Amino acid sequence: MNFEFFIAKRLISAQSYKSKVSAPIIKIGVLAIAISIVVMLVAVAVSLGLQQKIRDKAVAFNGHITISNFDANLSEGAQVPIEKNQPFYPKFNKLNGISHVQAVAQKFGIIRTKTDFEGLFLKGVGEDYNWDYFKEFLIQGRLPSYSKSYSEAVLVSEYLANRLGFKLGDSFQMYFLKSDTSRPPSIMKFNIVGIYNSGFEELDQTFLIGDLNHVQRLNRWSVNQIGQFEVFIDDYKDLDSKGVEVYSEIATSLNAETIEQKYPVIFEWIKIFDKNTYGIIIMMIIVGVINMVTALLVLILERTQMIGILKAMGSRSWSVQKIFIYTASYLAFTGLILGNAIGLSLLLIQKYLSPIQLDPSIYYVTKAPISIDLPTILILNISTFLICLATLVIPSYLIARISPVKAIQFDS
């Protein structure tokens, strides 16, 4: 067995060592490492969870990339149609990493009841629509199914249902203005088959999901005309590059816009999470390092006589240094184990029981989402341990300055 490691192990397990004055300081050092890793784990998991959830909600309503006519003007509730028959539809055969393409259209309208009204978009979808994201949002009823025949079934948000007093199975009328404002608006009747809550109030207040056939008829479009294509990609990390590739493959009259370009304010806001997380990690590592350095200095001071004896017996300064570095590393490792056990327990409780709720008007989610990424956790632990280890080498050089004669006479 390694000599330095053997001595360090004896120091750690010695009862006299545990009863010394240094015991409280050492415990504080271990606890500081544990608290630091807990805070870092929570910060990283919540940050990743929030970013992922907000991205998923935005993608659910728009896809990763939107292909539309350059002349489209949704601010006025109108879309310029594009032909459904495109080389990239229904599959982007020329590009890899594209998982799905769907055709949709939107039409602005007003829902009016006896006591209230609400203006929003009817988003028309067809047989090719990807409902995977909405499965998570559905809180009542079922997801509608659309075919070539007209369907009055719609999916409304919980916000709209509460706002207008709708319940599952209710019917309502929606008014759509015509381009010729002198003509009376078109009136359509819809039946509520499902209620969803994405937690993204900005979008919940904007859309209800209905049949694409109705939007085409309201706009006097043919069955081969739609408002836009929504493109889904395999890996969100490739969003920017896929956005450029998609743009290069479509007609010059069409525009390709990524979800981050469509909602720049929201995505700039969630990028701030990364900066905050990095700041928290740096501060927690500093706190842990300071406490471990303090614990190491106390250990050295407490074992000054032992250091003198070892040096008098011929041990080199670096050999004695390694004894205390091994000891401090053991304490840091203990703190990491304790911190991971506590931190992961807290994250799992939040992930499956969700005791911490958030205001969706601020955070776009109803509960604090958790993303437990094992590679990130592993990197965080290894980095923290290596930084602590590297920092502990510096105060250990104090041992080289200790004179064996004075150290043996030292009364701790």
MARKOL-787917 format. One record per residue (C-alpha): residue number from 1; residue in three letters; chain; x, y, z. Coordinates in nm, 4 decimals, decimal comma, padded with zeros to 6 digits. Example, Ala and Ser with C-alpha at 12.3 -4.5 7.8 and 13.67 -1.06 7.14 Angstrom:
BEGIN
(rec 1; Ala; A; (01,2300; -00,4500; 00,7800))
(rec 2; Ser; A; (01,3670; -00,1060; 00,7140))
This chain:
BEGIN
(rec 1; Met; A; (00,0000; 00,0000; 00,0000))
(rec 2; Asn; A; (00,1155; 00,3552; -00,0741))
(rec 3; Phe; A; (00,2852; 00,4990; 00,2388))
(rec 4; Glu; A; (00,1191; 00,8419; 00,2162))
(rec 5; Phe; A; (-00,2212; 00,6891; 00,1528))
(rec 6; Phe; A; (-00,1742; 00,4523; 00,4493))
(rec 7; Ile; A; (-00,0957; 00,7409; 00,6868))
(rec 8; Ala; A; (-00,3860; 00,9465; 00,5503))
(rec 9; Lys; A; (-00,6218; 00,6532; 00,6039))
(rec 10; Arg; A; (-00,5047; 00,6159; 00,9626))
(rec 11; Leu; A; (-00,5539; 00,9865; 01,0225))
(rec 12; Ile; A; (-00,9099; 00,9722; 00,8910))
(rec 13; Ser; A; (-01,0063; 00,6647; 01,0933))
(rec 14; Ala; A; (-00,8263; 00,7587; 01,4173))
(rec 15; Gln; A; (-01,0597; 00,8233; 01,7087))
(rec 16; Ser; A; (-00,8224; 01,0831; 01,8499))
(rec 17; Tyr; A; (-00,8416; 01,2693; 01,5214))
(rec 18; Lys; A; (-01,2204; 01,2663; 01,5332))
(rec 19; Ser; A; (-01,2273; 01,4098; 01,8831))
(rec 20; Lys; A; (-00,9833; 01,6944; 01,8157))
(rec 21; Val; A; (-01,0733; 02,0605; 01,7989))
(rec 22; Ser; A; (-01,0527; 02,0352; 01,4186))
(rec 23; Ala; A; (-01,3547; 01,8027; 01,4000))
(rec 24; Pro; A; (-01,6189; 02,0821; 01,3805))
(rec 25; Ile; A; (-01,4181; 02,2711; 01,1169))
(rec 26; Ile; A; (-01,3703; 01,9564; 00,9101))
(rec 27; Lys; A; (-01,7420; 01,8812; 00,9317))
(rec 28; Ile; A; (-01,8167; 02,2349; 00,8182))
(rec 29; Gly; A; (-01,5813; 02,1846; 00,5212))
(rec 30; Val; A; (-01,7541; 01,8605; 00,4223))
(rec 31; Leu; A; (-02,0947; 02,0211; 00,4683))
(rec 32; Ala; A; (-01,9894; 02,3197; 00,2555))
(rec 33; Ile; A; (-01,8927; 02,0881; -00,0318))
(rec 34; Ala; A; (-02,2218; 01,9005; 00,0082))
(rec 35; Ile; A; (-02,4309; 02,2199; 00,0074))
(rec 36; Ser; A; (-02,2334; 02,3535; -00,2898))
(rec 37; Ile; A; (-02,2993; 02,0439; -00,5008))
(rec 38; Val; A; (-02,6675; 02,0437; -00,3990))
(rec 39; Val; A; (-02,7094; 02,4057; -00,5108))
(rec 40; Met; A; (-02,5219; 02,3401; -00,8349))
(rec 41; Leu; A; (-02,7278; 02,0295; -00,9161))
(rec 42; Val; A; (-03,0546; 02,2128; -00,8516))
(rec 43; Ala; A; (-02,9453; 02,5170; -01,0539))
(rec 44; Val; A; (-02,8366; 02,3086; -01,3537))
(rec 45; Ala; A; (-03,1378; 02,0739; -01,3460))
(rec 46; Val; A; (-03,3925; 02,3563; -01,3160))
(rec 47; Ser; A; (-03,2183; 02,5677; -01,5802))
(rec 48; Leu; A; (-03,2048; 02,2806; -01,8301))
(rec 49; Gly; A; (-03,5618; 02,1803; -01,7423))
(rec 50; Leu; A; (-03,7000; 02,5307; -01,7927))
(rec 51; Gln; A; (-03,5212; 02,5785; -02,1225))
(rec 52; Gln; A; (-03,6350; 02,2402; -02,2519))
(rec 53; Lys; A; (-03,9976; 02,2882; -02,1445))
(rec 54; Ile; A; (-04,0260; 02,6386; -02,2876))
(rec 55; Arg; A; (-03,8693; 02,5226; -02,6140))
(rec 56; Asp; A; (-04,1065; 02,2262; -02,6345))
(rec 57; Lys; A; (-04,4098; 02,4455; -02,5786))
(rec 58; Ala; A; (-04,3074; 02,6914; -02,8495))
(rec 59; Val; A; (-04,2261; 02,4037; -03,0871))
(rec 60; Ala; A; (-04,5637; 02,2417; -03,0199))
(rec 61; Phe; A; (-04,7423; 02,5431; -03,1685))
(rec 62; Asn; A; (-04,4993; 02,6270; -03,4489))
(rec 63; Gly; A; (-04,2590; 02,3431; -03,5206))
(rec 64; His; A; (-03,8833; 02,3976; -03,5115))
(rec 65; Ile; A; (-03,8840; 02,5778; -03,8469))
(rec 66; Thr; A; (-04,1736; 02,7582; -04,0177))
(rec 67; Ile; A; (-04,1924; 02,7866; -04,3969))
(rec 68; Ser; A; (-04,4288; 03,0590; -04,5159))
(rec 69; Asn; A; (-04,4808; 03,3105; -04,7933))
(rec 70; Phe; A; (-04,2619; 03,6210; -04,7699))
(rec 71; Asp; A; (-04,5753; 03,8341; -04,8028))
(rec 72; Ala; A; (-04,7609; 03,6711; -04,5112))
(rec 73; Asn; A; (-04,8961; 03,9241; -04,2618))
(rec 74; Leu; A; (-05,0230; 03,7498; -03,9521))
(rec 75; Ser; A; (-05,0364; 04,0753; -03,7569))
(rec 76; Glu; A; (-05,3475; 04,1555; -03,9598))
(rec 77; Gly; A; (-05,4848; 03,8053; -03,9241))
(rec 78; Ala; A; (-05,4174; 03,7116; -04,2873))
(rec 79; Gln; A; (-05,1897; 03,4650; -04,4620))
(rec 80; Val; A; (-05,0797; 03,4599; -04,8226))
(rec 81; Pro; A; (-05,1367; 03,1016; -04,9399))
(rec 82; Ile; A; (-04,8648; 02,8755; -05,0719))
(rec 83; Glu; A; (-04,9044; 02,5591; -05,2737))
(rec 84; Lys; A; (-04,9161; 02,2391; -05,0757))
(rec 85; Asn; A; (-04,7445; 02,0483; -05,3552))
(rec 86; Gln; A; (-04,3788; 02,1199; -05,2779))
(rec 87; Pro; A; (-04,0637; 01,9110; -05,3355))
(rec 88; Phe; A; (-04,0038; 01,8965; -04,9589))
(rec 89; Tyr; A; (-04,3563; 01,7841; -04,8676))
(rec 90; Pro; A; (-04,4496; 01,5444; -04,7133))
(rec 91; Lys; A; (-04,0806; 01,4527; -04,6660))
(rec 92; Phe; A; (-03,7596; 01,6521; -04,6863))
(rec 93; Asn; A; (-03,5741; 01,3854; -04,8817))
(rec 94; Lys; A; (-03,2787; 01,6113; -04,9649))
(rec 95; Leu; A; (-03,1965; 01,6871; -04,6002))
(rec 96; Asn; A; (-03,1036; 01,4642; -04,3086))
(rec 97; Gly; A; (-03,2224; 01,5323; -03,9560))
(rec 98; Ile; A; (-03,5776; 01,6339; -04,0560))
(rec 99; Ser; A; (-03,8309; 01,4191; -03,8707))
(rec 100; His; A; (-04,1644; 01,5610; -03,9876))
(rec 101; Val; A; (-04,3276; 01,8250; -04,2105))
(rec 102; Gln; A; (-04,6912; 01,9303; -04,1678))
(rec 103; Ala; A; (-04,9195; 02,1715; -04,3501))
(rec 104; Val; A; (-05,1274; 02,4194; -04,1469))
(rec 105; Ala; A; (-05,3118; 02,7488; -04,1872))
(rec 106; Gln; A; (-05,4425; 03,0196; -03,9561))
(rec 107; Lys; A; (-05,7417; 03,2492; -03,9639))
(rec 108; Phe; A; (-05,8183; 03,5231; -03,7145))
(rec 109; Gly; A; (-06,1701; 03,5245; -03,5721))
(rec 110; Ile; A; (-06,3815; 03,6327; -03,2777))
(rec 111; Ile; A; (-06,5684; 03,4045; -03,0395))
(rec 112; Arg; A; (-06,8780; 03,5722; -02,9044))
(rec 113; Thr; A; (-07,0971; 03,4555; -02,6193))
(rec 114; Lys; A; (-07,3966; 03,6175; -02,4499))
(rec 115; Thr; A; (-07,1736; 03,7938; -02,1990))
(rec 116; Asp; A; (-06,8260; 03,8172; -02,3503))
(rec 117; Phe; A; (-06,6054; 03,7819; -02,6576))
(rec 118; Glu; A; (-06,2475; 03,6858; -02,7400))
(rec 119; Gly; A; (-06,0344; 03,7335; -03,0502))
(rec 120; Leu; A; (-05,7821; 03,4638; -03,1449))
(rec 121; Phe; A; (-05,6525; 03,2474; -03,4282))
(rec 122; Leu; A; (-05,8182; 02,9315; -03,5516))
(rec 123; Lys; A; (-05,5225; 02,7127; -03,6379))
(rec 124; Gly; A; (-05,6280; 02,4657; -03,9039))
(rec 125; Val; A; (-05,4504; 02,1300; -03,9084))
(rec 126; Gly; A; (-05,4974; 01,8171; -04,1159))
(rec 127; Glu; A; (-05,4263; 01,4459; -04,1246))
(rec 128; Asp; A; (-05,0512; 01,5002; -04,1154))
(rec 129; Tyr; A; (-05,0513; 01,6987; -03,7899))
(rec 130; Asn; A; (-04,8104; 01,5825; -03,5177))
(rec 131; Trp; A; (-05,0069; 01,5574; -03,1898))
(rec 132; Asp; A; (-04,7161; 01,4215; -02,9834))
(rec 133; Tyr; A; (-04,6512; 01,7504; -02,8032))
(rec 134; Phe; A; (-05,0186; 01,8127; -02,7280))
(rec 135; Lys; A; (-05,0624; 01,4764; -02,5590))
(rec 136; Glu; A; (-04,8803; 01,6192; -02,2587))
(rec 137; Phe; A; (-05,0918; 01,9369; -02,2585))
(rec 138; Leu; A; (-05,4338; 01,7659; -02,2759))
(rec 139; Ile; A; (-05,6197; 01,7919; -01,9446))
(rec 140; Gln; A; (-05,9755; 01,7034; -02,0503))
(rec 141; Gly; A; (-06,1390; 01,5185; -02,3364))
(rec 142; Arg; A; (-05,9532; 01,3874; -02,6386))
(rec 143; Leu; A; (-05,7377; 01,5047; -02,9242))
(rec 144; Pro; A; (-05,9397; 01,5707; -03,2423))
(rec 145; Ser; A; (-05,8861; 01,3674; -03,5571))
(rec 146; Tyr; A; (-05,9189; 01,5308; -03,8988))
(rec 147; Ser; A; (-05,9555; 01,3860; -04,2467))
(rec 148; Lys; A; (-06,0629; 01,5146; -04,5875))
(rec 149; Ser; A; (-06,4200; 01,5700; -04,4661))
(rec 150; Tyr; A; (-06,5132; 01,8752; -04,2591))
(rec 151; Ser; A; (-06,5072; 01,8429; -03,8815))
(rec 152; Glu; A; (-06,6489; 02,0816; -03,6225))
(rec 153; Ala; A; (-06,4303; 01,9358; -03,3436))
(rec 154; Val; A; (-06,1841; 02,1802; -03,1866))
(rec 155; Leu; A; (-05,9276; 02,1817; -02,9103))
(rec 156; Val; A; (-05,9380; 02,4920; -02,6862))
(rec 157; Ser; A; (-05,7084; 02,6105; -02,4095))
(rec 158; Glu; A; (-05,8042; 02,6048; -02,0430))
(rec 159; Tyr; A; (-05,7473; 02,9805; -02,0419))
(rec 160; Leu; A; (-06,0150; 03,0270; -02,3102))
(rec 161; Ala; A; (-06,2526; 02,7833; -02,1417))
(rec 162; Asn; A; (-06,2261; 02,9702; -01,8114))
(rec 163; Arg; A; (-06,2434; 03,3086; -01,9819))
(rec 164; Leu; A; (-06,5659; 03,2326; -02,1697))
(rec 165; Gly; A; (-06,7176; 02,9742; -01,9352))
(rec 166; Phe; A; (-06,6820; 02,6806; -02,1758))
(rec 167; Lys; A; (-06,6932; 02,3174; -02,0712))
(rec 168; Leu; A; (-06,6029; 01,9969; -02,2487))
(rec 169; Gly; A; (-06,8755; 01,9148; -02,5040))
(rec 170; Asp; A; (-06,9982; 02,2767; -02,5392))
(rec 171; Ser; A; (-07,0590; 02,4378; -02,8766))
(rec 172; Phe; A; (-06,9877; 02,7979; -02,9766))
(rec 173; Gln; A; (-06,9929; 03,0268; -03,2773))
(rec 174; Met; A; (-06,6894; 03,2033; -03,4195))
(rec 175; Tyr; A; (-06,7075; 03,5077; -03,6476))
(rec 176; Phe; A; (-06,4584; 03,5632; -03,9297))
(rec 177; Leu; A; (-06,4351; 03,8952; -04,1125))
(rec 178; Lys; A; (-06,4143; 03,8928; -04,4905))
(rec 179; Ser; A; (-06,1689; 04,0899; -04,7008))
(rec 180; Asp; A; (-06,4655; 04,2912; -04,8245))
(rec 181; Thr; A; (-06,5688; 04,4552; -04,4968))
(rec 182; Ser; A; (-06,9022; 04,5611; -04,6475))
(rec 183; Arg; A; (-07,0119; 04,1974; -04,6470))
(rec 184; Pro; A; (-07,1290; 04,0268; -04,3267))
(rec 185; Pro; A; (-06,8775; 03,8038; -04,1485))
(rec 186; Ser; A; (-06,8738; 03,4284; -04,1888))
(rec 187; Ile; A; (-07,0097; 03,2397; -03,8882))
(rec 188; Met; A; (-06,8961; 02,8880; -03,8030))
(rec 189; Lys; A; (-07,0044; 02,6548; -03,5261))
(rec 190; Phe; A; (-06,7514; 02,4407; -03,3382))
(rec 191; Asn; A; (-06,7730; 02,1655; -03,0755))
(rec 192; Ile; A; (-06,5194; 02,1403; -02,7922))
(rec 193; Val; A; (-06,3799; 01,7853; -02,7789))
(rec 194; Gly; A; (-06,0688; 01,8610; -02,5743))
(rec 195; Ile; A; (-05,9202; 02,1198; -02,3398))
(rec 196; Tyr; A; (-05,5450; 02,1734; -02,3110))
(rec 197; Asn; A; (-05,3118; 02,3744; -02,0905))
(rec 198; Ser; A; (-04,9578; 02,4202; -02,2177))
(rec 199; Gly; A; (-04,8633; 02,6581; -01,9363))
(rec 200; Phe; A; (-04,7483; 02,8984; -02,2074))
(rec 201; Glu; A; (-05,0174; 03,1623; -02,1593))
(rec 202; Glu; A; (-04,9001; 03,3774; -02,4495))
(rec 203; Leu; A; (-04,9792; 03,0914; -02,6888))
(rec 204; Asp; A; (-05,2797; 02,9536; -02,4980))
(rec 205; Gln; A; (-05,4442; 03,2939; -02,5397))
(rec 206; Thr; A; (-05,3673; 03,3005; -02,9123))
(rec 207; Phe; A; (-05,4740; 02,9685; -03,0621))
(rec 208; Leu; A; (-05,7506; 02,7151; -03,0805))
(rec 209; Ile; A; (-05,6921; 02,4041; -03,2908))
(rec 210; Gly; A; (-05,9434; 02,3135; -03,5601))
(rec 211; Asp; A; (-05,9883; 02,1619; -03,9053))
(rec 212; Leu; A; (-05,7678; 02,2888; -04,1871))
(rec 213; Asn; A; (-06,0608; 02,2448; -04,4294))
(rec 214; His; A; (-06,2501; 02,5244; -04,2557))
(rec 215; Val; A; (-05,9616; 02,7712; -04,2846))
(rec 216; Gln; A; (-05,9252; 02,6891; -04,6541))
(rec 217; Arg; A; (-06,2960; 02,7432; -04,7114))
(rec 218; Leu; A; (-06,3010; 03,0701; -04,5140))
(rec 219; Asn; A; (-06,0106; 03,2035; -04,7193))
(rec 220; Arg; A; (-06,1580; 03,0703; -05,0437))
(rec 221; Trp; A; (-05,8500; 02,8585; -05,1016))
(rec 222; Ser; A; (-05,8287; 02,5315; -05,2904))
(rec 223; Val; A; (-05,7443; 02,2063; -05,1117))
(rec 224; Asn; A; (-05,3871; 02,2446; -05,2374))
(rec 225; Gln; A; (-05,3355; 02,5837; -05,0742))
(rec 226; Ile; A; (-05,2167; 02,6208; -04,7152))
(rec 227; Gly; A; (-05,0806; 02,8979; -04,4957))
(rec 228; Gln; A; (-04,7454; 02,7542; -04,3894))
(rec 229; Phe; A; (-04,5415; 02,4419; -04,3310))
(rec 230; Glu; A; (-04,4103; 02,3447; -03,9900))
(rec 231; Val; A; (-04,0869; 02,1484; -03,9913))
(rec 232; Phe; A; (-03,9653; 01,9318; -03,7023))
(rec 233; Ile; A; (-03,6005; 01,8313; -03,6629))
(rec 234; Asp; A; (-03,4392; 01,5400; -03,4796))
(rec 235; Asp; A; (-03,1951; 01,7370; -03,2624))
(rec 236; Tyr; A; (-03,2637; 02,0855; -03,1287))
(rec 237; Lys; A; (-02,8892; 02,1533; -03,1139))
(rec 238; Asp; A; (-02,8920; 02,1589; -03,4956))
(rec 239; Leu; A; (-03,1648; 02,4245; -03,5133))
(rec 240; Asp; A; (-02,9546; 02,7043; -03,6634))
(rec 241; Ser; A; (-02,7793; 02,4862; -03,9182))
(rec 242; Lys; A; (-03,1029; 02,3119; -04,0208))
(rec 243; Gly; A; (-03,2730; 02,6495; -04,0547))
(rec 244; Val; A; (-03,0069; 02,7564; -04,3061))
(rec 245; Glu; A; (-03,0284; 02,4240; -04,4919))
(rec 246; Val; A; (-03,4069; 02,4384; -04,5144))
(rec 247; Tyr; A; (-03,3965; 02,7974; -04,6402))
(rec 248; Ser; A; (-03,1509; 02,6988; -04,9127))
(rec 249; Glu; A; (-03,3770; 02,4160; -05,0337))
(rec 250; Ile; A; (-03,7070; 02,6050; -05,0691))
(rec 251; Ala; A; (-03,8303; 02,8372; -05,3420))
(rec 252; Thr; A; (-03,7137; 03,1992; -05,3426))
(rec 253; Ser; A; (-04,0707; 03,3143; -05,2801))
(rec 254; Leu; A; (-04,0756; 03,1292; -04,9472))
(rec 255; Asn; A; (-03,9171; 03,2154; -04,6159))
(rec 256; Ala; A; (-03,7837; 02,9752; -04,3504))
(rec 257; Glu; A; (-03,7849; 03,1005; -03,9922))
(rec 258; Thr; A; (-03,6603; 02,9097; -03,6878))
(rec 259; Ile; A; (-03,8545; 02,9101; -03,3637))
(rec 260; Glu; A; (-03,5838; 03,1256; -03,2019))
(rec 261; Gln; A; (-03,6146; 03,3828; -03,4803))
(rec 262; Lys; A; (-03,9912; 03,3839; -03,4413))
(rec 263; Tyr; A; (-03,9845; 03,4437; -03,0646))
(rec 264; Pro; A; (-03,6508; 03,6219; -03,0072))
(rec 265; Val; A; (-03,7510; 03,7864; -02,6794))
(rec 266; Ile; A; (-03,8488; 03,4573; -02,5173))
(rec 267; Phe; A; (-03,5356; 03,2733; -02,6286))
(rec 268; Glu; A; (-03,3057; 03,5575; -02,5308))
(rec 269; Trp; A; (-03,4715; 03,5494; -02,1908))
(rec 270; Ile; A; (-03,4150; 03,1775; -02,1382))
(rec 271; Lys; A; (-03,0511; 03,2129; -02,2452))
(rec 272; Ile; A; (-03,0045; 03,4274; -01,9350))
(rec 273; Phe; A; (-03,0600; 03,1079; -01,7346))
(rec 274; Asp; A; (-02,7215; 02,9814; -01,8566))
(rec 275; Lys; A; (-02,5420; 03,2927; -01,7361))
(rec 276; Asn; A; (-02,7120; 03,2726; -01,3974))
(rec 277; Thr; A; (-02,6288; 02,9042; -01,3691))
(rec 278; Tyr; A; (-02,2621; 02,9633; -01,4499))
(rec 279; Gly; A; (-02,2532; 03,2370; -01,1856))
(rec 280; Ile; A; (-02,4058; 03,0062; -00,9231))
(rec 281; Ile; A; (-02,1610; 02,7257; -01,0087))
(rec 282; Ile; A; (-01,8597; 02,9577; -00,9794))
(rec 283; Met; A; (-01,9778; 03,0976; -00,6444))
(rec 284; Met; A; (-02,0507; 02,7533; -00,5005))
(rec 285; Ile; A; (-01,7126; 02,6173; -00,6084))
(rec 286; Ile; A; (-01,5427; 02,9161; -00,4456))
(rec 287; Val; A; (-01,7355; 02,8558; -00,1221))
(rec 288; Gly; A; (-01,6447; 02,4872; -00,1232))
(rec 289; Val; A; (-01,2780; 02,5530; -00,2016))
(rec 290; Ile; A; (-01,2422; 02,8155; 00,0728))
(rec 291; Asn; A; (-01,3895; 02,5807; 00,3314))
(rec 292; Met; A; (-01,1723; 02,2888; 00,2216))
(rec 293; Val; A; (-00,8586; 02,5061; 00,2282))
(rec 294; Thr; A; (-00,9511; 02,6178; 00,5794))
(rec 295; Ala; A; (-01,0028; 02,2563; 00,6870))
(rec 296; Leu; A; (-00,6661; 02,1574; 00,5378))
(rec 297; Leu; A; (-00,4825; 02,4398; 00,7158))
(rec 298; Val; A; (-00,6411; 02,3351; 01,0452))
(rec 299; Leu; A; (-00,5333; 01,9749; 00,9821))
(rec 300; Ile; A; (-00,1776; 02,0863; 00,9129))
(rec 301; Leu; A; (-00,1704; 02,3038; 01,2246))
(rec 302; Glu; A; (-00,3128; 02,0256; 01,4381))
(rec 303; Arg; A; (-00,0598; 01,7704; 01,3083))
(rec 304; Thr; A; (00,2470; 01,9913; 01,3209))
(rec 305; Gln; A; (00,4287; 01,7542; 01,5599))
(rec 306; Met; A; (00,3543; 01,4570; 01,3334))
(rec 307; Ile; A; (00,4900; 01,6530; 01,0358))
(rec 308; Gly; A; (00,8095; 01,7264; 01,2262))
(rec 309; Ile; A; (00,8563; 01,3608; 01,3234))
(rec 310; Leu; A; (00,8008; 01,2399; 00,9667))
(rec 311; Lys; A; (01,0456; 01,4949; 00,8262))
(rec 312; Ala; A; (01,2998; 01,4084; 01,0978))
(rec 313; Met; A; (01,2693; 01,0419; 00,9950))
(rec 314; Gly; A; (01,3623; 01,1338; 00,6387))
(rec 315; Ser; A; (01,0267; 01,1952; 00,4689))
(rec 316; Arg; A; (01,0401; 01,4552; 00,1965))
(rec 317; Ser; A; (00,8141; 01,7592; 00,2145))
(rec 318; Trp; A; (00,6151; 01,6485; -00,0935))
(rec 319; Ser; A; (00,5580; 01,3069; 00,0631))
(rec 320; Val; A; (00,4124; 01,4706; 00,3755))
(rec 321; Gln; A; (00,2108; 01,7076; 00,1581))
(rec 322; Lys; A; (00,0505; 01,4137; -00,0180))
(rec 323; Ile; A; (-00,0685; 01,2748; 00,3155))
(rec 324; Phe; A; (-00,2727; 01,5857; 00,3815))
(rec 325; Ile; A; (-00,3868; 01,6179; 00,0198))
(rec 326; Tyr; A; (-00,5149; 01,2589; 00,0376))
(rec 327; Thr; A; (-00,6918; 01,3418; 00,3634))
(rec 328; Ala; A; (-00,8524; 01,6595; 00,2284))
(rec 329; Ser; A; (-00,9463; 01,4808; -00,0953))
(rec 330; Tyr; A; (-01,1243; 01,2144; 00,1074))
(rec 331; Leu; A; (-01,3200; 01,4860; 00,2883))
(rec 332; Ala; A; (-01,4067; 01,6565; -00,0431))
(rec 333; Phe; A; (-01,5156; 01,3227; -00,1912))
(rec 334; Thr; A; (-01,7317; 01,2585; 00,1150))
(rec 335; Gly; A; (-01,8934; 01,5986; 00,0677))
(rec 336; Leu; A; (-01,9615; 01,5209; -00,2998))
(rec 337; Ile; A; (-02,1247; 01,1879; -00,2151))
(rec 338; Leu; A; (-02,3421; 01,3493; 00,0521))
(rec 339; Gly; A; (-02,4309; 01,6422; -00,1748))
(rec 340; Asn; A; (-02,5257; 01,4189; -00,4666))
(rec 341; Ala; A; (-02,7427; 01,2009; -00,2454))
(rec 342; Ile; A; (-02,9308; 01,5034; -00,1101))
(rec 343; Gly; A; (-02,9403; 01,6922; -00,4398))
(rec 344; Leu; A; (-03,0646; 01,4030; -00,6530))
(rec 345; Ser; A; (-03,3257; 01,3176; -00,3886))
(rec 346; Leu; A; (-03,4600; 01,6739; -00,3994))
(rec 347; Leu; A; (-03,4629; 01,6722; -00,7802))
(rec 348; Leu; A; (-03,6501; 01,3415; -00,7974))
(rec 349; Ile; A; (-03,9076; 01,4675; -00,5465))
(rec 350; Gln; A; (-03,9692; 01,7772; -00,7593))
(rec 351; Lys; A; (-03,9692; 01,5774; -01,0828))
(rec 352; Tyr; A; (-04,2362; 01,3295; -00,9725))
(rec 353; Leu; A; (-04,4294; 01,5124; -00,6972))
(rec 354; Ser; A; (-04,3822; 01,8777; -00,8062))
(rec 355; Pro; A; (-04,4155; 02,0500; -00,4664))
(rec 356; Ile; A; (-04,2697; 02,3737; -00,6107))
(rec 357; Gln; A; (-04,5138; 02,5577; -00,8386))
(rec 358; Leu; A; (-04,4345; 02,8540; -01,0634))
(rec 359; Asp; A; (-04,6331; 03,1432; -01,2067))
(rec 360; Pro; A; (-04,6923; 03,0574; -01,5768))
(rec 361; Ser; A; (-04,7341; 03,4258; -01,6654))
(rec 362; Ile; A; (-04,3668; 03,4761; -01,5734))
(rec 363; Tyr; A; (-04,1970; 03,1406; -01,6306))
(rec 364; Tyr; A; (-04,4292; 02,9891; -01,8990))
(rec 365; Val; A; (-04,4637; 02,6723; -01,6877))
(rec 366; Thr; A; (-04,6885; 02,5802; -01,3961))
(rec 367; Lys; A; (-04,4265; 02,3861; -01,2010))
(rec 368; Ala; A; (-04,0475; 02,3916; -01,1746))
(rec 369; Pro; A; (-03,9362; 02,1437; -01,4433))
(rec 370; Ile; A; (-03,6397; 01,9165; -01,3767))
(rec 371; Ser; A; (-03,3979; 01,7777; -01,6337))
(rec 372; Ile; A; (-03,1551; 01,5240; -01,4848))
(rec 373; Asp; A; (-02,8716; 01,4951; -01,7344))
(rec 374; Leu; A; (-02,6259; 01,2326; -01,6092))
(rec 375; Pro; A; (-02,3270; 01,3415; -01,8263))
(rec 376; Thr; A; (-02,3684; 01,6999; -01,7013))
(rec 377; Ile; A; (-02,3882; 01,5824; -01,3401))
(rec 378; Leu; A; (-02,0780; 01,3696; -01,3877))
(rec 379; Ile; A; (-01,8840; 01,6601; -01,5427))
(rec 380; Leu; A; (-01,9973; 01,8883; -01,2592))
(rec 381; Asn; A; (-01,8752; 01,6449; -00,9928))
(rec 382; Ile; A; (-01,5427; 01,5721; -01,1596))
(rec 383; Ser; A; (-01,4763; 01,9404; -01,2237))
(rec 384; Thr; A; (-01,5565; 02,0351; -00,8650))
(rec 385; Phe; A; (-01,3339; 01,7603; -00,7261))
(rec 386; Leu; A; (-01,0410; 01,8448; -00,9554))
(rec 387; Ile; A; (-01,0654; 02,2179; -00,8801))
(rec 388; Cys; A; (-01,0704; 02,1465; -00,5058))
(rec 389; Leu; A; (-00,7770; 01,9070; -00,5432))
(rec 390; Ala; A; (-00,5727; 02,1561; -00,7457))
(rec 391; Thr; A; (-00,6449; 02,4335; -00,4984))
(rec 392; Leu; A; (-00,5515; 02,2185; -00,1977))
(rec 393; Val; A; (-00,1996; 02,1748; -00,3318))
(rec 394; Ile; A; (-00,1238; 02,5440; -00,2663))
(rec 395; Pro; A; (-00,1795; 02,5529; 00,1145))
(rec 396; Ser; A; (-00,0073; 02,2152; 00,1451))
(rec 397; Tyr; A; (00,3206; 02,3886; 00,0549))
(rec 398; Leu; A; (00,3085; 02,5321; 00,4066))
(rec 399; Ile; A; (00,4463; 02,1937; 00,5148))
(rec 400; Ala; A; (00,7727; 02,2583; 00,3294))
(rec 401; Arg; A; (00,8344; 02,5620; 00,5528))
(rec 402; Ile; A; (00,7951; 02,3668; 00,8758))
(rec 403; Ser; A; (01,1231; 02,2960; 01,0553))
(rec 404; Pro; A; (01,1400; 01,9403; 01,2006))
(rec 405; Val; A; (01,2999; 02,0599; 01,5274))
(rec 406; Lys; A; (01,0492; 02,3375; 01,5896))
(rec 407; Ala; A; (00,7607; 02,1148; 01,4803))
(rec 408; Ile; A; (00,8481; 01,8409; 01,7283))
(rec 409; Gln; A; (00,8618; 02,1002; 02,0057))
(rec 410; Phe; A; (00,5323; 02,2537; 01,8877))
(rec 411; Asp; A; (00,2473; 02,2207; 02,1411))
(rec 412; Ser; A; (-00,0791; 02,1938; 01,9521))
